[in-house]
Amino acid sequence: MSITVDHLTKVYGTQKAVNDISFTINKGEIVGFLGPNGAGKSTTMKIITGYLEADGGKAAVCGEIVDPHSSNTKKKIGYLPEANPLYFDMYVREYLEFIANVHGIKNTKATIEAAINTVKLKLEANKKIGQLSKGYKQRVGIAAALIHDPEVLILDEPTSGLDPNQIIEIREVIKNLGKEKTVLFSSHILQEVEAMCERVIIINRGNIVADDLLSNLRKTSSAQQQVIVEFKGDVNINDLAILSDVSEVKQLSAFSFQFATANADALKKQLLQFSIDQNLDIVSLQTASHSLEDVFRELTN
């Protein structure tokens, strides 16, 4: 396993920020780490990276126990904290050279250029960091996290504050990195997690409330299922609202409707029978899968 968290606990005063949590992440996985503000995400990440000491349990990276007083596991980890710590008065290459020297890298020039190319930073590489947009500052932070070619990447809110174009660009960078490295990243932008991850871990009030493939979480969610139907002609919405398995119905367009229901299969059968009784043609009839937002709200509210 690239990352192992075993009964990890962290207490601040009377509050358990992390409460006896366990999970493992294998090489080549990109895993989304989700939770409301104050749920324990950043604390867990800081313990895995060795920036915080756990009060109980342990974390291991690439089979080696994390020790805050040792640099052994830190050499295997690239870490981008939520508050990206950059020196704005330094030039991009100057800053990356500084980070490379901290890691004791010998062939610094080639290593720096490789990191710049990986995060597509070449056009801005001759500027001072303070002159860069937020998106390019994030790229500098990711390049710094990659400079020593770590096996594991821990990214805390890597797309925070970025515009849609910048988010897409950073997403592609992370997806490409995930082909060779283990990536654990947190984000409040749930669409980003859906676009990048097959697996998510959700933490709430210091406890793991979900750890599964996203496809499985959508199937097992107890939130209301959604059914969408499009007819070939006019239908009175009031006639649809009285079907027995309809919790709610809203009209999407002239001939299409969206239903909330506790039993999608039963409702689809009723809609088919309704169309026969009313001599209507159905153009399409489908069940809409739960979004990650539905699952997240259900597990954290």
C-alpha positions in Angstrom: 0.0 0.0 0.0 1.3 3.5 -0.8 -0.7 5.1 2.1 -1.9 3.3 5.2 -3.8 5.0 8.0 -4.4 2.8 11.0 -6.7 3.9 13.9 -5.5 7.5 13.6 -6.6 9.9 16.3 -5.8 13.6 16.9 -7.3 15.6 19.8 -7.3 19.4 20.3 -8.3 20.1 23.9 -11.7 18.4 24.3 -12.4 18.0 20.6 -11.4 14.9 18.6 -10.4 16.4 15.2 -9.6 12.8 13.9 -11.4 9.9 15.7 -9.9 6.5 15.2 -9.9 6.4 11.4 -8.4 3.8 9.1 -8.0 3.5 5.3 -5.5 2.4 2.7 -4.7 3.8 -0.7 -2.8 1.8 -3.4 -0.3 2.9 -5.9 -1.9 4.4 -9.0 -5.1 5.5 -7.3 -6.4 9.1 -7.3 -8.6 9.3 -4.2 -10.8 12.3 -3.3 -10.8 13.1 0.4 -14.0 15.0 1.2 -15.7 16.5 4.2 -17.3 19.8 5.5 -15.1 22.5 7.0 -13.6 21.3 10.2 -14.2 17.7 9.5 -10.6 16.6 9.9 -9.3 16.5 6.3 -6.4 18.8 6.6 -5.4 17.4 10.0 -5.3 13.9 8.6 -3.2 15.1 5.6 -0.7 16.9 7.9 -0.3 13.7 10.0 0.3 11.6 6.8 2.9 14.1 5.6 4.6 14.3 9.0 3.8 17.9 9.7 1.6 16.9 12.8 2.1 14.2 15.3 -0.9 11.8 15.9 -2.2 11.3 19.5 -3.1 7.7 18.6 -2.7 5.2 15.8 -0.3 5.5 13.0 0.2 6.4 9.3 2.6 4.7 6.9 3.8 5.8 3.5 5.2 3.1 1.1 5.4 0.7 4.0 7.3 3.0 6.3 5.8 4.5 9.5 5.5 8.3 9.4 7.6 9.9 12.1 7.4 13.8 12.4 11.0 13.8 13.7 12.3 11.9 10.6 12.6 12.9 7.0 12.5 9.3 5.7 8.8 9.3 4.6 8.9 13.0 3.7 11.2 12.1 0.8 8.5 9.9 -0.6 5.8 12.5 -0.4 5.0 15.6 -2.4 2.7 17.9 -0.4 0.7 21.0 -1.5 -0.9 22.5 1.6 -4.1 24.5 1.3 -2.2 27.7 2.0 0.3 27.4 -0.8 3.6 28.6 0.8 5.4 30.5 -2.0 8.0 33.3 -2.0 6.5 35.9 -4.2 9.7 37.9 -4.7 11.5 34.9 -6.2 11.4 33.9 -9.8 9.8 30.6 -10.7 13.0 28.8 -11.6 14.8 30.4 -8.6 12.2 29.1 -6.2 12.2 25.6 -7.7 16.0 25.6 -7.5 15.7 26.5 -3.9 13.3 23.6 -3.3 15.5 21.2 -5.3 18.5 22.2 -3.1 16.5 21.5 0.0 15.9 17.9 -1.3 19.6 17.5 -2.2 18.9 17.1 -5.9 22.1 17.1 -8.0 20.9 17.5 -11.6 18.8 20.6 -10.7 18.5 22.2 -14.1 17.1 19.2 -15.9 14.9 18.4 -12.9 13.5 21.9 -12.7 12.7 21.9 -16.5 11.0 18.5 -16.2 8.8 19.8 -13.4 8.0 23.0 -15.3 7.0 20.9 -18.4 4.9 18.5 -16.3 2.7 21.3 -14.9 2.7 23.3 -18.2 4.4 26.3 -16.6 6.9 27.1 -19.3 5.3 30.3 -20.7 5.3 31.9 -17.2 8.6 30.4 -15.9 10.6 33.6 -16.3 8.3 35.7 -14.1 8.4 36.4 -10.4 5.9 34.3 -8.5 4.1 37.4 -7.3 3.3 38.3 -10.9 1.5 35.1 -11.6 -2.2 34.4 -11.6 -3.7 32.2 -8.9 -3.8 29.3 -11.3 -0.1 29.5 -12.2 0.8 30.0 -8.5 -0.9 26.6 -7.9 1.1 25.1 -10.7 4.3 26.4 -9.1 3.2 24.7 -5.8 2.5 21.4 -7.6 5.9 21.7 -9.4 7.6 22.2 -6.0 5.8 19.1 -4.7 7.0 17.1 -7.7 10.6 18.3 -7.8 12.0 15.3 -5.9 9.9 12.8 -7.9 7.9 11.5 -4.9 5.8 8.3 -5.0 2.9 9.9 -3.2 1.2 13.2 -3.7 -1.0 14.9 -1.0 -2.9 17.9 -2.4 -5.0 20.0 -0.1 -7.6 22.0 -2.1 -5.4 22.2 -5.3 -8.1 24.0 -7.3 -9.3 26.4 -4.6 -10.0 29.9 -5.9 -9.4 29.0 -9.6 -11.6 30.0 -12.5 -13.2 27.3 -14.6 -10.5 27.2 -17.2 -7.7 27.0 -14.6 -9.6 24.2 -12.8 -9.8 22.2 -16.0 -6.0 22.7 -16.6 -5.0 21.7 -13.1 -7.4 18.7 -13.3 -5.6 17.4 -16.4 -2.2 17.8 -14.6 -3.4 15.8 -11.6 -5.0 13.1 -13.8 -1.7 12.7 -15.7 0.3 12.5 -12.4 -2.1 9.9 -11.1 -1.0 7.5 -13.9 2.3 6.9 -12.1 1.8 8.2 -8.6 -0.6 7.7 -5.7 -2.7 10.9 -5.3 -4.8 11.9 -2.3 -6.5 15.2 -2.7 -9.2 17.2 -0.9 -11.6 19.6 -2.6 -14.9 21.4 -1.9 -15.6 21.4 -5.7 -17.4 18.1 -5.9 -17.6 18.1 -9.7 -13.8 18.0 -9.7 -13.8 14.9 -7.6 -16.3 13.3 -9.9 -14.2 14.2 -12.9 -10.9 12.8 -11.4 -11.7 10.0 -9.0 -13.2 6.6 -9.0 -13.0 6.3 -5.2 -13.8 8.8 -2.5 -13.3 8.9 1.3 -15.7 11.1 3.2 -14.9 12.3 6.7 -17.4 14.1 9.0 -16.7 15.3 12.5 -13.5 13.3 12.6 -15.1 10.0 11.5 -14.9 8.2 8.2 -18.6 8.0 7.0 -17.8 6.6 3.5 -14.9 4.9 1.7 -15.9 3.3 -1.6 -16.0 3.6 -5.3 -18.1 6.6 -6.4 -20.3 4.3 -8.5 -21.2 2.2 -5.4 -21.9 5.2 -3.3 -24.4 6.5 -5.9 -26.2 3.1 -6.0 -26.5 2.8 -2.2 -27.5 6.3 -1.4 -30.9 6.5 0.2 -31.6 9.9 -1.3 -34.6 10.2 -3.6 -34.0 8.7 -7.0 -34.6 10.7 -10.1 -36.5 9.6 -13.2 -36.7 11.7 -16.4 -39.3 11.1 -19.1 -39.9 12.8 -22.4 -43.3 12.3 -24.2 -44.0 13.0 -27.8 -47.0 15.2 -27.0 -48.6 17.4 -24.4 -49.2 16.0 -20.9 -50.8 17.6 -17.9 -48.4 17.7 -15.0 -51.2 17.2 -12.6 -52.0 13.9 -14.1 -48.4 12.8 -13.6 -48.3 14.1 -10.0 -51.0 11.7 -8.8 -49.0 8.5 -9.8 -48.5 6.5 -6.6 -44.7 6.4 -6.6 -44.2 10.1 -7.4 -42.7 12.2 -4.5 -42.3 15.3 -6.6 -42.5 16.2 -10.3 -41.3 19.2 -12.2 -41.5 20.1 -15.9 -38.1 20.5 -17.7 -39.4 21.4 -21.1 -42.6 21.3 -23.2 -42.8 17.5 -23.2 -40.2 16.3 -20.6 -40.6 15.9 -16.8 -38.3 15.0 -13.9 -39.6 12.9 -10.9 -38.3 12.3 -7.4 -39.2 8.9 -6.2 -38.3 6.2 -3.6 -38.7 3.5 -6.2 -37.5 4.3 -9.7 -38.3 0.9 -11.2 -41.9 1.0 -10.0 -42.4 4.5 -11.3 -41.1 3.7 -14.7 -43.6 0.9 -15.0 -46.4 3.3 -14.0 -45.2 5.8 -16.6 -45.3 3.2 -19.3 -48.8 2.2 -18.3 -49.8 5.8 -18.2 -48.5 6.3 -21.8 -50.6 3.3 -22.9 -53.7 4.5 -21.2 -53.3 8.0 -22.6 -52.3 6.8 -26.1 -49.0 8.7 -25.8 -45.6 7.9 -27.2 -42.5 8.0 -24.9 -39.4 9.4 -26.5 -37.1 8.5 -23.6 -37.3 7.2 -20.1 -34.3 7.0 -17.8 -33.1 6.9 -14.2 -30.7 9.7 -13.3 -27.9 8.5 -11.1 -27.3 10.3 -7.8 -24.6 13.0 -7.9 -21.7 13.1 -5.5 -23.4 16.2 -4.0 -26.5 14.0 -3.1 -24.3 11.4 -1.4 -22.2 14.1 0.4 -25.2 15.9 1.8 -26.8 12.7 2.9 -23.7 11.6 4.8 -22.6 14.9 6.3 -25.9 16.5 7.3 
